[in-house]
């Protein structure tokens, strides 16, 4: 087979440092398109982005020749710099060091897009900690709960 063909779909969750509520609805309008541009510049495709004040969900397709950790390092550093340069009232904005990434089946795409778009409503019923722990358990990821939210 002469080519490489992949469909690497990911649901990524990133939190603000110490889960500070930096990303208000009016602020989110600004960095979300910029984050999409970063992912495109890195040769990925962003299919959905949304969140609430203390975290963001990304639904994206990634490439097989680069690590997810390098992508997230780039997304976080470039978007933080952009926020600091563009929104001076968010001079202390920062992302939490880690992230969570979950593989996604193409058959679940519509449900995931709807879930990401409905984050404000979702988080009226479930807090971020409960949500993330539910994802980790559903995907059978080993973790120590004491260290998930350091």
C-alpha atoms as one frame of an Amber mdcrd trajectory, in Angstrom:
protein
   0.000   0.000   0.000   1.718   3.223  -1.114  -0.065   5.699   1.173  -0.967
   6.240   4.802  -4.660   6.665   5.509  -5.898   7.563   8.953  -8.916   8.939
  10.748  -7.601   9.897  14.184 -10.496  11.636  15.894 -10.017  13.020  19.395
 -12.072  14.639  22.114  -9.629  16.778  24.096 -10.372  18.568  27.361  -8.133
  21.362  28.680  -8.606  23.223  31.942  -7.511  26.681  32.923  -4.802  26.779
  35.572  -6.321  25.982  38.974  -9.652  25.925  37.125  -9.847  29.698  37.340
 -12.954  31.037  35.540 -11.070  32.978  32.837 -13.159  32.034  29.792 -16.413
  33.965  30.145 -18.887  33.681  27.235 -17.812  37.051  25.794 -14.112  36.123
  26.096 -14.643  32.682  24.481 -15.689  34.328  21.209 -12.086  35.507  20.773
  -9.677  32.628  21.496 -11.816  29.809  20.087 -11.313  30.809  16.430  -7.649
  31.450  17.179  -7.274  27.934  18.627  -8.866  26.585  15.438  -6.253  28.462
  13.437  -3.442  26.967  15.505  -4.761  23.455  14.899  -5.083  24.124  11.144
  -1.550  25.554  11.040  -0.336  22.314  12.634  -2.185  20.377   9.876  -5.086
  19.193  12.010  -8.797  19.845  11.634 -10.968  21.317  14.384 -14.562  20.075
  14.103 -15.914  21.526  17.347 -14.900  23.726  20.257 -16.791  24.847  23.319
 -16.619  25.047  27.034 -17.320  27.076  30.099 -15.299  29.462  32.245 -12.767
  26.909  33.516 -12.267  24.445  30.654 -12.610  23.844  26.948 -13.546  20.789
  24.857 -12.060  20.235  21.403 -13.200  17.733  18.799 -10.490  17.361  16.203
  -8.828  15.155  13.642  -5.103  14.742  14.151  -2.286  13.492  11.973  -0.360
  10.251  12.485   3.131  11.737  12.218   2.940  14.038  15.251   2.076  13.515
  18.898  -1.033  14.803  20.591   1.149  16.159  23.397   3.088  18.343  20.936
  -0.161  19.652  19.478  -1.543  20.550  22.916   1.738  22.150  23.960   1.556
  24.336  20.843  -2.143  25.132  21.248  -1.733  26.116  24.883   1.416  28.199
  24.483   0.277  30.077  21.374  -3.254  30.681  22.640  -1.951  31.892  26.028
   0.399  34.331  24.319  -2.440  35.527  22.093  -4.753  36.023  25.089  -2.073
  38.016  26.938  -1.407  40.212  23.898  -5.046  40.686  22.880  -6.958  40.753
  26.166  -4.892  42.764  28.670  -7.457  42.213  31.438  -6.517  38.491  31.301
  -2.806  38.990  31.989  -2.839  36.105  34.492  -4.570  33.651  32.145  -2.899
  30.239  31.895  -3.785  26.667  30.984  -3.424  23.774  33.403  -0.317  21.713
  32.635  -2.047  18.495  31.544  -4.994  17.590  29.359  -7.282  14.661  28.669
  -7.685  13.106  25.235 -10.159  10.435  24.248 -10.502   8.577  20.977 -13.792
   9.134  19.164 -15.663   6.911  16.750 -16.897   8.669  13.611 -20.334   7.231
  14.408 -20.410   9.355  17.590 -19.490  12.613  15.844 -22.939  14.222  15.908
 -23.456  13.376  19.584 -20.034  14.792  20.515 -20.572  17.997  18.539 -23.921
  18.470  20.273 -22.339  17.758  23.671 -19.579  20.316  23.088 -22.014  22.949
  21.804 -24.198  22.461  24.885 -21.522  22.906  27.532 -23.187  25.860  29.274
 -26.410  23.917  29.773 -24.567  20.713  30.664 -22.596  22.409  33.431 -25.743
  23.670  35.082 -26.249  19.990  36.031 -22.702  18.604  36.400 -19.479  20.251
  37.554 -16.186  19.884  35.704 -14.614  17.496  38.218 -17.549  15.084  38.011
 -17.567  15.339  34.209 -13.852  14.604  33.809 -13.881  11.704  36.266 -16.868
  10.244  34.384 -14.928  10.455  31.097 -11.826   8.852  32.594 -13.865   5.979
  33.991 -15.926   5.506  30.813 -12.726   5.233  28.765 -11.157   2.928  31.372
  -8.173   5.209  31.909  -6.156   4.435  35.018  -5.730   7.446  37.283  -5.217
   8.473  40.871  -8.040  10.845  41.783  -5.738  12.775  44.155  -3.585  13.829
  41.187  -6.247  14.541  38.566  -6.906  18.078  39.793  -3.509  19.156  41.136
